[in-house]
Amino acid sequence: MRAPSPTPTIGKLSYLEEFGWVMATQPHVALRAKRIFPKIAPHQQGWLKLSDTTENARELEWFLQRYPHDVSKRDMLRLTNRAQQHREKETLVAKMLAGTCSGASFPMALPPRQYQSLAAELWIANFGLLLADEMGTGKSVAAIAGICDPRLRPALVTCMAHLPKQWLRFFRRFAPHLNVHILRKGTPYDMTGRFHVLRKDDCSLSMVRGQGMPDIIISSYSKLGGWAGTLSELLRSVIWDECQELRHHDTDKYNAACCIADAAKWRIGLSGTPIYNYGIEMYNVLRCITPDALGTKDEFRTEWCQFGTEVKDPRAFGSYLQTQGIMLRRTRADIGRELPKCSSIIHAIEADAGTLERETSNCEALARTILAGTERWKGQKMQAAGEFDMRLRQATGLAKAPYVAEFVKILLETEEKVVLYGWHRAVYDVWLKRLAQFRPVLYTGSETSGRKEFSKVQFLRRDAEAARVMMISLRSGAGLDGLQDVCSTVVFGELDWSPGVHEQCTMRIERDGQTKPVFVYYLLSEEGSDPVVADICGLKRRQLEGIRDPSAALIERLTVDPQHVKKLAEAYLKGRPIFQPES
């Protein structure tokens, strides 16, 4: 009897270090491969390329069963091993999310809650995790639990410039056995034997001598550039606090973060709002958390995006991230620690027409430049858009400022304290003057870290000399904790283009530890920039909510409009409001 002939092959599959997997195959098989592998761009001709992710390896292994290709023994061994890694990871993630894994214990002064332990376990087992639990649920505790495992130390905590001392207090409370060092400057120096500790008596910082390297190094994002080379040789793990700071790829900060991420074995990103505006930002963030999970940026765009930057189906993408163990997202209801209800109230407020007219006297020419149809004005349009946006939003803030202050005064007749959000320095000046009797303090981009800490302490006081109003810049309070102990009222005196910013601002108050119902007031004028900004925020919310909460129903399918300033210019020239308060 004749032995069966081997199955004929129809192409060749090879692994190349610089490209990943490359396939040369017959034209009809190439068409089928492009349908099966959405990461392959439709325009690819000749050799088809796929990055060397474990997911791609597993799907290639399956594809070869249907379409046999020549593969060297060395490359087949790599393909099989990578595919097996994906199967093992998928099984582990499923078990953990189903709660069938035995809970690990972490040596902490205050033990983490069960849902925090689960996040720590998943991070350690998976090596990379985006922890996107709702803000205020204690993501920092989950991260600290993870680095209590000695395999993950030394560890780096990277945070906003105003938060190192807050992280220091976290460690003092939950893991006082760990030596913690805050980087003092942006260039490397010898950290051996120098540790920051927190004195219990007055919460001030002092230095003590020690031996060896610190267990934990705390740095602001701004210092990463000077330290990237040094830290990449020391670290085993990294915590990216408020990891949406990594959403822009074309910065020195981001390049330094990538260098550190590639060197660390374990990485975790903490953010309840991992993106602000566009889905492509999620790729940049995840590149520093799970470097090879999504393939190359071109593959990500091909598979998930439309128009280059917008995720086509945010709900599907969010579901994918969760099932793959890349992202863990729980709501307060999921973890059984629901906070008092938060009520958002849209309140129409007056704006001084004279102030608005005076402050926008030169805006008409800028608006017409923005709307000009000729391409030769492209550079002028960009410059005009930035100036027009700044002028009109500041003018709107100034026109509203006296009425916002009066509204806050009314609130303070029944509320003990109010957090007031704004953006422009000129607007703060009006508020400071009109609310002086309530000892207002500032927490904005203009204050030093020390001054911000002082403002926080004054606001947290409960005596007669305490500050009753804290004015925070819309983009300066990320990661700020403790305000929920004394305040349950939030007022937005000015708006941001991104709903993610508003949500983060609200969560400074609506977080774990809050015992009262939270009231959030959006004070909107029917003139100026408010109508358009409010409308644009509604458009952007789909991108944010679909990825973070894939099970949430979308009321209507909306597209993010990148031409927000153009809409602002159109509304300004037409002189008509487009926002109507909801009944």
C-alpha positions as CSV (number, residue, x, y, z in Angstrom):
1,M,0.0,0.0,0.0
2,R,1.3,3.4,-0.9
3,A,2.0,5.8,2.0
4,P,-0.3,8.9,2.0
5,S,1.3,11.9,0.4
6,P,2.0,14.9,2.6
7,T,-0.5,17.7,2.5
8,P,0.6,20.2,-0.2
9,T,1.5,23.6,1.0
10,I,0.4,26.8,-0.6
11,G,2.8,29.4,0.7
12,K,5.4,30.2,3.3
13,L,5.2,31.6,6.8
14,S,8.3,33.0,8.5
15,Y,9.2,34.9,11.6
16,L,11.5,37.9,11.1
17,E,12.8,39.9,14.1
18,E,12.2,43.3,12.5
19,F,8.7,42.6,11.2
20,G,7.1,39.7,13.1
21,W,5.3,37.1,11.1
22,V,5.3,37.4,7.3
23,M,3.4,35.3,4.9
24,A,3.8,34.7,1.1
25,T,0.7,32.9,-0.2
26,Q,-1.6,32.5,-3.2
27,P,-3.8,35.4,-4.1
28,H,-7.1,33.8,-3.1
29,V,-5.6,32.8,0.3
30,A,-4.3,36.3,0.8
31,L,-7.8,37.6,0.4
32,R,-9.1,35.1,2.9
33,A,-6.3,36.0,5.3
34,K,-7.2,39.7,5.2
35,R,-10.8,38.8,6.1
36,I,-9.7,36.6,9.0
37,F,-7.0,38.9,10.3
38,P,-8.5,42.4,10.5
39,K,-5.0,43.7,11.5
40,I,-3.8,43.2,7.9
41,A,-4.4,46.3,5.9
42,P,-6.4,45.7,2.7
43,H,-3.8,47.4,0.6
44,Q,-1.0,45.0,1.6
45,Q,0.4,43.2,-1.4
46,G,3.0,40.5,-1.7
47,W,4.2,39.5,1.8
48,L,1.5,39.9,4.4
49,K,2.7,41.1,7.8
50,L,1.5,40.5,11.3
51,S,3.0,41.5,14.6
52,D,4.3,38.8,17.0
53,T,1.5,39.0,19.6
54,T,0.3,35.8,21.4
55,E,-3.2,36.4,19.9
56,N,-1.9,36.6,16.4
57,A,0.2,33.4,17.0
58,R,-2.8,31.5,18.1
59,E,-4.9,32.6,15.2
60,L,-2.1,31.8,12.8
61,E,-1.8,28.3,14.3
62,W,-5.5,27.8,13.5
63,F,-5.2,29.3,10.0
64,L,-2.4,26.9,9.1
65,Q,-4.7,23.9,9.7
66,R,-7.0,25.2,7.0
67,Y,-4.3,26.5,4.7
68,P,-0.9,24.7,5.2
69,H,2.2,26.7,4.6
70,D,5.9,25.9,4.8
71,V,7.2,26.9,8.3
72,S,10.7,26.1,9.6
73,K,11.0,24.0,12.7
74,R,12.4,27.0,14.7
75,D,9.5,29.3,13.6
76,M,6.9,26.6,14.2
77,L,8.2,26.1,17.7
78,R,7.9,29.8,18.4
79,L,4.4,29.9,16.9
80,T,3.3,27.0,19.1
81,N,4.8,28.4,22.3
82,R,3.2,31.8,21.7
83,A,-0.2,30.3,20.9
84,Q,0.0,28.2,24.1
85,Q,0.8,31.4,26.1
86,H,-2.4,32.9,24.8
87,R,-4.5,29.9,25.7
88,E,-3.0,29.8,29.3
89,K,-3.6,33.5,29.7
90,E,-7.2,33.3,28.5
91,T,-7.9,30.4,30.8
92,L,-6.4,32.2,33.8
93,V,-8.3,35.5,33.1
94,A,-11.6,33.6,32.8
95,K,-11.0,31.8,36.1
96,M,-10.1,35.0,37.9
97,L,-13.0,37.0,36.6
98,A,-15.3,34.1,37.5
99,G,-13.9,34.1,41.0
100,T,-12.7,30.5,40.9
101,C,-9.1,31.2,41.8
102,S,-8.0,31.0,45.4
103,G,-7.5,34.5,46.8
104,A,-4.0,35.6,47.5
105,S,-3.0,37.4,50.7
106,F,-1.0,40.5,50.7
107,P,1.1,41.7,53.7
108,M,-0.5,45.1,54.3
109,A,-1.2,47.1,57.5
110,L,-4.8,47.5,56.2
111,P,-5.8,44.5,54.1
112,P,-7.2,45.2,50.7
113,R,-10.9,44.5,49.9
114,Q,-11.6,41.4,47.9
115,Y,-12.1,43.3,44.6
116,Q,-8.8,45.1,45.2
117,S,-7.0,41.8,45.8
118,L,-8.5,40.4,42.6
119,A,-7.1,43.3,40.6
120,A,-3.7,42.8,42.2
121,E,-3.8,39.1,41.4
122,L,-4.8,39.7,37.8
123,W,-2.0,42.3,37.4
124,I,0.7,40.0,38.8
125,A,-0.5,37.0,36.7
126,N,-1.0,39.0,33.5
127,F,2.1,41.2,33.9
128,G,0.1,44.2,32.5
129,L,-3.3,45.6,33.4
130,L,-5.3,48.8,32.9
131,L,-7.4,49.1,36.0
132,A,-10.3,51.3,35.0
133,D,-12.6,50.9,38.0
134,E,-14.8,53.9,38.7
135,M,-13.0,56.7,40.3
136,G,-13.0,56.7,44.1
137,T,-13.1,52.9,44.5
138,G,-9.5,52.5,45.7
139,K,-7.4,51.6,42.6
140,S,-4.3,52.8,44.4
141,V,-4.8,50.2,47.1
142,A,-5.0,47.5,44.5
143,A,-1.7,48.7,43.0
144,I,0.0,48.8,46.5
145,A,-1.2,45.3,47.1
146,G,0.5,44.1,44.0
147,I,3.9,45.6,44.8
148,C,3.7,44.1,48.3
149,D,4.8,41.0,46.4
150,P,8.6,41.1,46.6
151,R,9.0,40.0,43.0
152,L,7.6,43.3,41.9
153,R,10.2,45.5,43.7
154,P,11.9,47.9,43.2
155,A,8.8,49.6,41.8
156,L,8.1,53.0,40.3
157,V,5.0,55.0,41.0
158,T,4.5,57.8,38.4
159,C,1.9,60.4,39.2
160,M,0.9,64.0,38.6
161,A,3.3,66.6,40.0
162,H,1.0,67.5,42.9
163,L,0.5,63.9,44.1
164,P,3.8,62.4,45.3
165,K,3.1,63.3,49.0
166,Q,-0.4,61.8,48.7
167,W,1.1,58.5,47.4
168,L,3.6,58.7,50.3
169,R,0.7,58.8,52.7
170,F,-0.9,55.9,51.0
171,F,2.2,53.8,51.5
172,R,2.5,54.9,55.1
173,R,-1.0,53.9,55.8
174,F,-1.2,50.6,53.8
175,A,2.4,49.4,53.6
176,P,4.6,51.1,56.1
177,H,7.2,48.3,55.9
178,L,8.2,49.5,52.5
179,N,11.0,52.1,52.0
180,V,9.8,54.9,49.8
181,H,11.8,57.6,48.0
182,I,10.4,60.6,46.2
183,L,12.6,61.9,43.4
184,R,13.8,65.4,44.3
185,K,15.0,66.6,40.9
186,G,14.8,65.7,37.2
187,T,18.4,64.4,36.8
188,P,19.8,61.1,38.3
189,Y,21.5,61.1,41.7
190,D,22.5,58.4,44.2
191,M,19.3,57.3,46.0
192,T,21.1,54.7,48.1
193,G,20.4,55.1,51.8
194,R,18.0,58.1,51.4
195,F,14.4,57.5,52.1
196,H,11.5,59.9,52.6
197,V,9.3,59.0,55.5
198,L,6.1,60.5,56.9
199,R,6.1,61.6,60.5
200,K,2.9,60.9,62.3
201,D,2.9,64.0,64.4
202,D,2.7,66.8,61.9
203,C,2.6,65.0,58.4
204,S,5.9,66.8,57.4
205,L,8.6,65.1,55.4
206,S,12.0,64.2,56.9
207,M,15.0,62.2,55.7
208,V,16.4,59.1,57.4
209,R,19.4,57.0,56.5
210,G,19.0,53.5,55.2
211,Q,20.8,50.8,53.4
212,G,20.4,49.7,49.8
213,M,17.9,50.9,47.1
214,P,14.4,52.0,48.1
215,D,11.5,49.6,47.6
216,I,9.4,52.3,46.0
217,I,10.4,55.3,43.9
218,I,7.8,58.0,43.4
219,S,8.2,60.3,40.4
220,S,6.1,62.9,38.6
221,Y,5.6,62.4,34.9
222,S,7.7,65.5,34.3
223,K,10.8,63.9,35.7
224,L,10.7,60.8,33.6
225,G,12.8,62.2,30.7
226,G,15.9,62.6,32.8
227,W,15.5,59.4,34.7
228,A,14.4,56.9,32.0
229,G,17.8,55.4,31.4
230,T,18.6,55.0,35.1
231,L,15.2,53.7,36.1
232,S,15.0,51.2,33.3
233,E,18.0,49.4,34.8
234,L,16.5,49.2,38.3
235,L,12.8,48.5,38.1
236,R,10.8,45.4,38.1
237,S,7.4,47.1,38.0
238,V,5.8,50.4,37.3
239,I,2.5,52.0,38.3
240,W,1.1,54.7,35.9
241,D,-1.2,56.7,38.1
242,E,-3.8,58.8,36.1
243,C,-2.4,56.9,33.0
244,Q,-4.4,59.1,30.6
245,E,-1.3,61.3,30.9
246,L,0.3,58.9,28.4
247,R,-2.3,59.5,25.7
248,H,-0.1,61.7,23.6
249,H,2.6,59.8,21.8
250,D,4.7,62.7,20.4
251,T,6.3,63.9,23.7
252,D,9.6,63.3,25.5
253,K,7.5,62.2,28.5
254,Y,5.9,59.5,26.5
255,N,9.1,58.3,24.9
256,A,10.6,58.0,28.4
257,A,7.6,56.1,29.6
258,C,7.9,53.6,26.8
259,C,11.6,53.1,27.7
260,I,10.7,52.3,31.3
261,A,7.7,50.2,30.3
262,D,9.8,48.0,28.0
263,A,12.3,47.4,30.8
264,A,9.8,46.6,33.6
265,K,8.2,43.1,33.8
266,W,5.0,44.3,35.5
267,R,3.0,47.4,34.6
268,I,-0.3,48.7,35.7
269,G,-2.2,51.8,34.7
270,L,-4.8,53.4,37.0
271,S,-7.5,55.6,35.6
272,G,-11.3,55.8,35.7
273,T,-11.0,57.8,32.4
274,P,-8.2,56.3,30.4
275,I,-9.1,58.4,27.3
276,Y,-10.4,61.9,26.9
277,N,-11.3,62.5,23.3
278,Y,-10.4,59.8,20.8
279,G,-10.1,56.1,20.9
280,I,-6.6,56.1,19.3
281,E,-5.4,57.6,22.6
282,M,-6.2,54.2,24.2
283,Y,-3.5,52.6,22.1
284,N,-0.9,55.1,23.3
285,V,-1.9,54.4,26.9
286,L,-1.9,50.6,26.5
287,R,1.5,50.7,24.7
288,C,3.0,51.6,28.1
289,I,1.0,48.9,30.0
290,T,0.9,45.9,27.7
291,P,3.4,46.8,25.0
292,D,2.6,43.9,22.6
293,A,-1.1,43.3,23.3
294,L,-2.6,45.3,20.5
295,G,0.1,44.9,17.8
296,T,1.5,47.9,16.0
297,K,-0.3,51.2,15.8
298,D,-1.0,50.6,12.1
299,E,-2.6,47.3,12.9
300,F,-4.7,48.9,15.6
301,R,-6.0,51.5,13.2
302,T,-6.8,48.9,10.6
303,E,-8.6,46.6,13.0
304,W,-10.4,49.0,15.3
305,C,-10.5,52.6,13.9
306,Q,-12.2,54.8,11.4
307,F,-11.0,58.2,10.2
308,G,-7.6,57.3,11.6
309,T,-8.3,58.1,15.3
310,E,-11.9,57.2,16.2
311,V,-12.7,53.7,17.4
312,K,-15.4,52.3,15.1
313,D,-17.2,50.3,17.9
314,P,-16.2,51.5,21.3
315,R,-18.4,49.0,23.1
316,A,-17.0,46.0,21.2
317,F,-13.4,47.3,21.8
318,G,-14.1,47.7,25.5
319,S,-15.5,44.2,25.7
320,Y,-12.5,42.8,23.9
321,L,-10.1,44.5,26.4
322,Q,-12.0,43.0,29.3
323,T,-12.2,39.5,28.0
324,Q,-8.5,39.5,27.1
325,G,-7.6,40.6,30.6
326,I,-6.1,43.8,29.3
327,M,-8.5,46.0,31.1
328,L,-10.5,45.5,34.4
329,R,-13.4,47.8,34.8
330,R,-15.9,47.6,37.7
331,T,-18.6,50.0,38.8
332,R,-19.5,50.7,42.4
333,A,-22.5,48.4,41.9
334,D,-20.2,45.6,40.7
335,I,-18.1,45.8,43.8
336,G,-20.9,46.2,46.3
337,R,-19.8,49.6,47.6
338,E,-22.3,51.9,46.0
339,L,-22.0,55.5,47.2
340,P,-24.8,57.9,47.8
341,K,-26.5,59.0,44.6
342,C,-24.9,61.8,42.6
343,S,-27.3,64.3,41.1
344,S,-26.1,66.4,38.1
345,I,-28.1,69.6,37.7
346,I,-27.9,71.8,34.6
347,H,-28.7,75.3,35.7
348,A,-29.1,78.2,33.3
349,I,-27.3,81.3,34.5
350,E,-27.0,84.9,33.4
351,A,-24.1,86.4,31.6
352,D,-23.3,90.1,31.4
353,A,-23.9,91.1,27.8
354,G,-21.6,94.2,28.1
355,T,-18.7,92.1,29.3
356,L,-19.2,89.5,26.6
357,E,-19.3,92.2,23.9
358,R,-16.3,94.0,25.2
359,E,-14.2,90.9,25.6
360,T,-15.0,89.5,22.1
361,S,-14.7,92.8,20.2
362,N,-11.9,91.4,18.0
363,C,-13.4,87.9,17.6
364,E,-15.4,88.4,14.4
365,A,-12.3,88.5,12.1
366,L,-10.9,85.4,13.8
367,A,-14.2,83.5,13.3
368,R,-14.3,84.4,9.6
369,T,-10.7,83.2,9.2
370,I,-11.6,79.9,10.8
371,L,-14.5,79.4,8.4
372,A,-12.6,80.6,5.2
373,G,-12.8,78.0,2.5
374,T,-9.4,78.5,0.8
375,E,-6.6,76.0,1.7
376,R,-3.9,78.7,1.5
377,W,-5.2,80.0,4.8
378,K,-4.6,76.7,6.6
379,G,-1.8,78.0,8.9
380,Q,-3.8,81.1,9.6
381,K,-6.8,79.0,10.5
382,M,-4.9,77.0,13.1
383,Q,-3.6,80.1,14.7
384,A,-6.9,81.8,14.6
385,A,-8.7,78.8,16.0
386,G,-6.5,78.7,19.1
387,E,-6.8,82.4,19.8
388,F,-10.6,82.5,19.1
389,D,-11.2,79.5,21.4
390,M,-9.2,81.2,24.2
391,R,-10.9,84.6,23.8
392,L,-14.5,83.4,23.6
393,R,-14.3,80.9,26.4
394,Q,-12.5,83.4,28.7
395,A,-15.1,86.1,27.7
396,T,-17.9,83.7,28.6
397,G,-16.3,82.9,31.9
398,L,-15.9,86.6,32.8
399,A,-19.4,87.4,31.7
400,K,-20.7,84.6,34.0
401,A,-18.3,85.1,36.9
402,P,-20.3,87.5,39.1
403,Y,-23.4,85.3,38.7
404,V,-21.5,82.2,39.4
405,A,-20.1,83.7,42.6
406,E,-23.6,84.7,43.7
407,F,-24.9,81.2,43.0
408,V,-22.1,79.7,45.2
409,K,-23.0,82.2,48.0
410,I,-26.5,80.8,47.9
411,L,-25.2,77.3,48.2
412,L,-23.0,78.2,51.1
413,E,-26.1,79.3,53.1
414,T,-26.9,75.6,53.5
415,E,-23.7,73.8,52.4
416,E,-20.5,73.8,54.5
417,K,-18.1,73.8,51.6
418,V,-18.1,74.0,47.8
419,V,-15.6,72.9,45.2
420,L,-15.7,75.4,42.3
421,Y,-14.1,74.5,38.9
422,G,-12.8,77.0,36.4
423,W,-10.1,77.5,33.8
424,H,-9.1,81.2,33.3
425,R,-7.0,83.2,35.8
426,A,-9.0,86.3,35.1
427,V,-12.2,84.4,36.1
428,Y,-10.6,83.2,39.3
429,D,-9.7,86.8,40.2
430,V,-13.4,87.8,40.1
431,W,-14.4,84.8,42.2
432,L,-11.7,85.4,44.7
433,K,-12.9,89.0,45.2
434,R,-16.6,88.2,45.4
435,L,-16.2,85.1,47.7
436,A,-13.4,86.6,49.9
437,Q,-15.6,86.2,53.1
438,F,-15.4,82.4,52.6
439,R,-11.6,82.3,52.6
440,P,-11.3,80.7,49.1
441,V,-8.1,78.8,48.2
442,L,-6.7,78.0,44.8
443,Y,-5.6,74.6,43.3
444,T,-4.6,75.4,39.7
445,G,-1.8,75.1,37.3
446,S,-0.2,78.3,38.6
447,E,0.4,77.1,42.2
448,T,3.5,75.1,43.3
449,S,3.1,71.6,44.7
450,G,3.6,73.1,48.2
451,R,1.0,75.8,47.7
452,K,-1.5,73.2,46.5
453,E,-0.9,71.1,49.5
454,F,-1.4,74.1,51.7
455,S,-4.7,74.9,49.9
456,K,-5.9,71.3,50.5
457,V,-5.0,71.4,54.2
458,Q,-6.9,74.7,54.6
459,F,-10.0,73.3,52.8
460,L,-9.9,70.1,54.9
461,R,-9.9,72.1,58.2
462,R,-13.2,72.0,60.2
463,D,-12.6,75.1,62.4
464,A,-13.8,78.7,62.0
465,E,-10.7,79.7,60.0
466,A,-11.1,76.9,57.4
467,A,-11.5,77.7,53.7
468,R,-15.1,77.0,52.6
469,V,-14.5,77.3,48.8
470,M,-11.7,75.5,46.9
471,M,-11.2,76.8,43.3
472,I,-9.7,74.0,41.2
473,S,-8.6,74.2,37.6
474,L,-10.5,71.8,35.4
475,R,-7.3,69.9,34.6
476,S,-5.3,70.4,37.8
477,G,-7.0,68.1,40.3
478,A,-6.3,64.6,38.8
479,G,-5.7,62.1,41.6
480,L,-6.6,64.5,44.4
481,D,-8.0,62.6,47.4
482,G,-9.6,63.6,50.7
483,L,-12.0,66.3,49.7
484,Q,-14.9,63.9,50.0
485,D,-14.4,64.0,53.8
486,V,-15.6,67.6,54.0
487,C,-17.5,68.4,50.9
488,S,-20.4,67.0,48.8
489,T,-21.1,70.0,46.4
490,V,-19.5,70.6,43.1
491,V,-20.0,73.7,40.8
492,F,-18.7,74.0,37.3
493,G,-18.3,77.7,36.7
494,E,-16.5,77.1,33.4
495,L,-16.6,74.1,31.1
496,D,-14.0,71.9,29.4
497,W,-14.3,70.5,25.8
498,S,-13.9,66.9,27.1
499,P,-16.6,65.2,29.3
500,G,-13.8,63.0,30.7
501,V,-12.4,66.1,32.5
502,H,-15.8,66.9,34.0
503,E,-16.1,63.3,35.2
504,Q,-12.7,63.3,36.9
505,C,-13.5,66.6,38.6
506,T,-16.8,65.2,39.9
507,M,-15.0,62.1,41.2
508,R,-12.7,64.2,43.4
509,I,-15.9,64.4,45.6
510,E,-17.9,61.4,44.6
511,R,-15.5,58.7,45.8
512,D,-15.0,56.0,48.4
513,G,-15.5,57.6,51.8
514,Q,-18.2,60.0,50.8
515,T,-21.2,59.7,53.2
516,K,-23.6,62.2,51.7
517,P,-25.5,62.6,48.4
518,V,-23.3,64.5,45.9
519,F,-24.8,67.5,44.0
520,V,-23.0,68.7,40.8
521,Y,-24.1,72.0,39.3
522,Y,-23.3,72.9,35.7
523,L,-23.8,76.6,35.4
524,L,-24.4,77.3,31.7
525,S,-25.0,80.6,29.9
526,E,-27.2,80.7,26.8
527,E,-24.6,83.1,25.3
528,G,-21.0,82.8,24.4
529,S,-19.1,79.5,24.2
530,D,-21.2,77.4,26.7
531,P,-23.9,76.2,24.2
532,V,-21.4,74.8,21.8
533,V,-19.1,73.3,24.4
534,A,-22.0,71.6,26.1
535,D,-23.1,70.1,22.7
536,I,-19.6,68.9,21.8
537,C,-19.2,67.2,25.2
538,G,-22.3,65.2,24.4
539,L,-20.7,64.0,21.1
540,K,-17.4,63.0,22.8
541,R,-19.1,61.0,25.6
542,R,-19.8,58.1,23.3
543,Q,-16.1,57.4,22.8
544,L,-15.3,57.5,26.5
545,E,-18.3,55.5,27.8
546,G,-18.3,52.8,25.2
547,I,-14.8,51.7,25.9
548,R,-14.9,51.9,29.7
549,D,-18.4,50.3,30.0
550,P,-19.0,48.0,27.1
551,S,-22.3,46.7,28.5
552,A,-23.8,50.2,28.7
553,A,-26.6,50.9,26.3
554,L,-25.9,53.7,23.8
555,I,-28.9,56.0,23.4
556,E,-27.8,57.1,19.9
557,R,-24.8,56.6,17.8
558,L,-22.9,59.8,17.7
559,T,-19.6,60.7,16.0
560,V,-16.9,62.8,17.7
561,D,-16.6,66.1,15.9
562,P,-13.0,67.3,15.7
563,Q,-14.2,70.6,14.3
564,H,-15.3,71.9,17.6
565,V,-13.8,75.4,17.2
566,K,-15.4,75.6,13.7
567,K,-18.8,75.0,15.3
568,L,-18.0,77.6,17.9
569,A,-17.1,80.1,15.2
570,E,-20.3,79.3,13.2
571,A,-22.5,79.8,16.3
572,Y,-20.7,83.0,17.2
573,L,-21.3,84.6,13.8
574,K,-24.9,83.4,13.6
575,G,-25.5,84.7,17.1
576,R,-27.8,81.9,18.1
577,P,-27.8,79.6,21.1
578,I,-27.8,75.9,20.4
579,F,-28.2,74.7,23.9
580,Q,-31.5,74.3,25.7
581,P,-31.6,73.1,29.4
582,E,-33.3,69.8,29.8
583,S,-36.6,69.8,31.5
